[in-house]
């Protein structure tokens, strides 16, 4: 219980719940998992792994063993190798697609929130139209016209992520555009570019970064869903979504073929969510609740 003295009198007040300044142990575990997955994906070519496309029809659906630590799939391919190489594709799409939304959507949102007027109306209208467009239809159209590839999949998901980042950047900019430091900079004759880059961008960047990490988690799930439906990268390149789709046919005799990539996807998405939510809480400008 905290003690408050006012003009010689002593009063008791309720304890103040302070925001934790240290990240939790779960946050550190999430960082370690993401670091391990990222390093494995980057260094996959240098690790002592079997090629993810080498098939062994005599060893189909083999359980975990010394030769194949996580077993083999329905074509005799090493599951551990395919999981690590699949992480490379899932993380590439998961990081690059939200980056497109972060750059384009963040810029549009800041400009709309700062200048307002007709530009804001047009930007918000375009964002609403893009949000109303069925994402699966867009993915099907792009895949049918341009073909299946990591680049096309990244572009589709990146374009679909622009509205969310635009809304976040616009909302934060609107809350800051009339603050004292912006008004003071405008009064001193600072240009619009200087105000946007020096005053607003540093304050908008942290919420956008936290939202970016949450967007990575969502994008990994979206990529997995599209690959599960056959709209992702073409075979034999592995991805977690396509591995889940291939493993569903063997659930009764080899359930690990679907459960292992699902577990890797779940752990990675959960880790990104924990890291993003922790950063959002640490960068939240609102005061702690009394």
C-alpha positions as CSV (number, residue, x, y, z in Angstrom):
1,X,0.0,0.0,0.0
2,X,1.4,3.4,-1.0
3,X,1.6,6.3,1.5
4,X,0.8,9.9,0.4
5,X,1.5,12.9,2.6
6,X,-0.4,16.1,2.0
7,X,0.3,19.1,4.3
8,X,1.3,17.0,7.2
9,X,-1.6,14.5,6.9
10,X,-1.0,10.9,5.9
11,X,-3.3,9.2,3.5
12,X,-3.4,5.7,2.1
13,X,-3.9,5.2,-1.6
14,X,-4.3,2.1,-3.6
15,X,-1.1,0.5,-5.0
16,X,-0.2,1.6,-8.5
17,X,0.1,-1.1,-11.1
18,X,3.2,-0.2,-13.0
19,X,3.9,-1.5,-16.5
20,X,6.5,-4.1,-16.5
21,X,9.8,-2.7,-17.7
22,X,11.3,-6.1,-18.3
23,X,10.2,-8.6,-20.9
24,X,8.8,-11.8,-19.6
25,X,10.5,-15.2,-19.8
26,X,7.9,-16.2,-22.5
27,X,9.1,-13.3,-24.6
28,X,12.7,-14.6,-24.4
29,X,11.7,-18.1,-25.3
30,X,9.8,-16.7,-28.3
31,X,12.9,-14.8,-29.4
32,X,15.1,-17.9,-29.0
33,X,12.7,-20.0,-31.1
34,X,12.5,-17.3,-33.9
35,X,16.3,-17.1,-33.9
36,X,16.7,-20.9,-34.2
37,X,14.2,-21.1,-37.0
38,X,15.7,-18.1,-38.8
39,X,19.2,-19.4,-38.6
40,X,18.2,-22.8,-39.7
41,X,16.4,-21.4,-42.7
42,X,19.3,-19.2,-43.7
43,X,22.0,-21.8,-43.2
44,X,20.0,-24.7,-44.6
45,X,22.4,-25.2,-47.5
46,X,25.3,-25.6,-45.1
47,X,23.7,-27.9,-42.6
48,X,24.2,-31.7,-42.8
49,X,20.7,-32.3,-44.3
50,X,19.4,-34.6,-46.9
51,X,18.0,-32.9,-50.0
52,X,14.3,-32.1,-49.3
53,X,13.4,-33.4,-52.8
54,X,15.3,-36.8,-52.6
55,X,12.8,-39.6,-52.7
56,X,13.2,-43.1,-51.2
57,X,10.1,-45.3,-52.2
58,X,11.4,-48.1,-50.0
59,X,11.3,-45.9,-46.9
60,X,7.9,-44.2,-47.3
61,X,6.2,-42.9,-44.1
62,X,9.1,-44.2,-42.0
63,X,8.9,-43.3,-38.3
64,X,11.7,-41.2,-36.7
65,X,15.0,-43.0,-36.7
66,X,18.7,-42.3,-36.5
67,X,18.8,-41.8,-40.3
68,X,15.7,-39.7,-40.4
69,X,15.3,-37.9,-37.1
70,X,11.7,-36.9,-37.9
71,X,10.8,-39.7,-40.2
72,X,9.9,-39.5,-43.9
73,X,6.8,-38.5,-45.9
74,X,4.6,-40.4,-48.3
75,X,7.4,-40.2,-51.0
76,X,10.3,-41.1,-48.7
77,X,11.6,-37.6,-48.4
78,X,13.2,-36.5,-45.1
79,X,10.8,-34.6,-42.9
80,X,13.4,-32.6,-41.0
81,X,15.0,-31.3,-44.2
82,X,11.6,-30.4,-45.7
83,X,10.6,-28.6,-42.5
84,X,13.7,-26.5,-42.5
85,X,13.6,-25.7,-46.2
86,X,9.9,-25.0,-45.8
87,X,10.7,-22.5,-43.0
88,X,12.8,-20.6,-45.6
89,X,9.7,-20.2,-47.9
90,X,7.3,-19.5,-45.1
91,X,9.5,-16.9,-43.4
92,X,10.5,-15.3,-46.8
93,X,6.8,-14.7,-47.6
94,X,5.9,-13.9,-44.0
95,X,8.6,-11.1,-43.8
96,X,8.5,-9.6,-47.3
97,X,4.7,-9.4,-47.7
98,X,4.1,-7.4,-44.6
99,X,7.1,-5.3,-45.5
100,X,5.3,-4.2,-48.7
101,X,2.3,-3.2,-46.6
102,X,4.5,-1.5,-44.0
103,X,6.3,0.7,-46.6
104,X,3.3,1.6,-48.9
105,X,0.5,1.5,-46.3
106,X,2.6,3.3,-43.7
107,X,3.4,6.1,-46.1
108,X,-0.1,6.5,-47.4
109,X,-1.5,6.4,-43.8
110,X,0.9,9.1,-42.6
111,X,0.2,11.4,-45.6
112,X,-3.6,10.9,-45.2
113,X,-3.6,11.6,-41.5
114,X,-1.3,14.6,-41.8
115,X,-2.7,16.4,-44.8
116,X,-6.3,15.3,-44.5
117,X,-8.8,16.8,-47.0
118,X,-9.4,15.3,-50.4
119,X,-6.3,13.1,-50.3
120,X,-7.5,11.5,-47.1
121,X,-10.9,10.8,-48.5
122,X,-9.5,9.2,-51.7
123,X,-7.0,7.1,-49.6
124,X,-9.6,5.9,-47.2
125,X,-12.0,5.1,-50.1
126,X,-9.3,3.1,-51.9
127,X,-8.5,1.2,-48.7
128,X,-12.1,0.4,-48.2
129,X,-12.4,-0.9,-51.8
130,X,-9.4,-3.1,-51.3
131,X,-10.7,-4.4,-48.0
132,X,-14.0,-5.3,-49.7
133,X,-12.3,-7.2,-52.5
134,X,-12.3,-11.0,-51.8
135,X,-8.6,-11.9,-51.1
136,X,-9.0,-15.5,-52.4
137,X,-10.4,-14.3,-55.7
138,X,-7.4,-12.0,-56.1
139,X,-5.0,-14.8,-55.2
140,X,-6.6,-17.1,-57.8
141,X,-6.5,-14.4,-60.5
142,X,-2.9,-13.6,-59.9
143,X,-1.9,-17.3,-59.7
144,X,-3.8,-18.1,-62.9
145,X,-2.4,-15.2,-64.8
146,X,1.2,-15.0,-63.6
147,X,1.8,-18.6,-62.3
148,X,2.7,-20.0,-58.9
149,X,5.9,-18.6,-57.4
150,X,7.2,-17.2,-54.2
151,X,7.4,-13.7,-55.8
152,X,3.8,-13.7,-57.0
153,X,2.5,-15.1,-53.6
154,X,4.5,-12.4,-51.8
155,X,3.1,-9.6,-54.0
156,X,-0.5,-10.8,-53.6
157,X,-0.3,-11.0,-49.8
158,X,1.7,-7.8,-49.7
159,X,-1.0,-5.9,-51.6
160,X,-3.7,-7.3,-49.3
161,X,-1.8,-6.1,-46.2
162,X,-1.6,-2.5,-47.4
163,X,-5.1,-1.4,-46.0
164,X,-4.3,-2.6,-42.5
165,X,-1.0,-0.7,-42.3
166,X,-2.7,2.3,-43.8
167,X,-5.3,2.4,-41.1
168,X,-2.8,2.0,-38.3
169,X,-0.5,4.7,-39.6
170,X,-3.4,7.1,-40.3
171,X,-4.9,6.6,-36.8
172,X,-1.5,7.2,-35.1
173,X,-0.8,10.2,-37.3
174,X,-4.2,11.7,-36.5
175,X,-3.6,11.4,-32.8
176,X,-0.2,13.1,-33.1
177,X,-0.7,15.8,-35.8
178,X,-2.1,18.3,-33.4
179,X,0.2,17.6,-30.5
180,X,2.4,20.4,-29.1
181,X,5.7,19.3,-30.7
182,X,4.1,19.2,-34.2
183,X,2.4,22.6,-33.7
184,X,5.7,24.1,-32.4
185,X,7.6,22.8,-35.4
186,X,4.9,24.2,-37.7
187,X,5.0,27.5,-36.0
188,X,8.8,27.7,-36.3
189,X,8.4,27.3,-40.1
190,X,9.3,23.7,-40.5
191,X,8.4,22.2,-43.9
192,X,5.9,19.4,-44.3
193,X,8.6,17.0,-45.2
194,X,10.6,17.9,-42.0
195,X,7.6,17.5,-39.8
196,X,6.7,14.1,-41.3
197,X,10.2,12.8,-41.2
198,X,11.6,14.3,-38.0
199,X,8.5,14.7,-35.8
200,X,5.9,12.1,-36.8
201,X,7.8,9.2,-38.3
202,X,9.8,8.3,-35.1
203,X,6.5,8.2,-33.2
204,X,4.6,6.3,-35.9
205,X,7.4,3.8,-36.5
206,X,7.2,1.9,-33.2
207,X,3.4,1.1,-33.4
208,X,3.9,0.1,-37.0
209,X,6.8,-2.2,-36.1
210,X,4.8,-3.9,-33.4
211,X,1.9,-4.3,-35.9
212,X,4.4,-5.6,-38.5
213,X,5.4,-8.5,-36.3
214,X,1.8,-9.4,-35.8
215,X,1.3,-9.1,-39.5
216,X,4.2,-11.6,-40.0
217,X,2.3,-14.1,-37.9
218,X,-0.9,-13.6,-39.9
219,X,1.0,-13.8,-43.2
220,X,2.6,-17.1,-42.3
221,X,-0.9,-18.5,-41.6
222,X,-2.2,-17.1,-44.9
223,X,0.7,-18.5,-46.9
224,X,0.1,-21.9,-45.3
225,X,-3.6,-21.7,-46.1
226,X,-3.0,-20.8,-49.7
227,X,-0.3,-23.6,-50.0
228,X,-2.8,-26.0,-48.4
229,X,-5.3,-25.1,-51.2
230,X,-2.6,-25.5,-53.9
231,X,-2.2,-21.8,-54.5
232,X,1.3,-21.5,-53.0
233,X,4.7,-22.4,-54.3
234,X,4.6,-25.2,-56.8
235,X,6.0,-28.7,-55.8
236,X,8.5,-30.1,-55.1
237,X,9.5,-27.0,-53.2
238,X,8.4,-27.6,-49.6
239,X,6.3,-25.2,-47.5
240,X,4.6,-25.8,-44.2
241,X,1.1,-25.3,-45.7
242,X,1.7,-27.7,-48.6
243,X,3.2,-30.3,-46.2
244,X,0.1,-30.1,-44.1
245,X,-2.0,-30.6,-47.2
246,X,0.1,-33.6,-48.3
247,X,0.0,-35.1,-44.9
248,X,-3.7,-35.0,-44.5
249,X,-4.0,-38.0,-46.8
250,X,-2.0,-40.1,-44.3
251,X,-3.5,-39.1,-41.0
252,X,-4.7,-42.6,-40.2
253,X,-1.3,-44.3,-40.7
254,X,1.3,-41.5,-40.4
255,X,-0.2,-38.6,-38.5
256,X,3.2,-36.9,-37.9
257,X,3.3,-35.9,-41.6
258,X,0.6,-33.3,-40.9
259,X,1.2,-32.7,-37.2
260,X,4.9,-31.8,-37.5
261,X,4.5,-28.9,-40.0
262,X,1.4,-27.8,-38.2
263,X,3.4,-27.7,-34.9
264,X,6.2,-25.7,-36.5
265,X,3.8,-23.2,-37.9
266,X,1.9,-22.9,-34.6
267,X,5.1,-22.4,-32.6
268,X,6.4,-19.8,-35.1
269,X,3.1,-17.9,-35.3
270,X,2.8,-17.9,-31.5
271,X,6.3,-16.6,-31.1
272,X,5.7,-13.7,-33.5
273,X,2.5,-12.9,-31.7
274,X,4.2,-12.9,-28.3
275,X,7.1,-10.7,-29.6
276,X,4.7,-8.3,-31.4
277,X,2.3,-8.0,-28.5
278,X,5.2,-7.4,-26.0
279,X,6.7,-4.7,-28.2
280,X,3.2,-3.1,-28.6
281,X,2.8,-3.0,-24.8
282,X,6.3,-1.6,-24.2
283,X,5.8,1.2,-26.8
284,X,2.2,2.0,-25.8
285,X,2.2,5.8,-25.0
286,X,-0.8,5.6,-22.8
287,X,0.0,5.9,-19.1
288,X,-0.3,2.9,-16.8
289,X,-3.6,2.2,-15.2
290,X,-4.0,3.3,-11.6
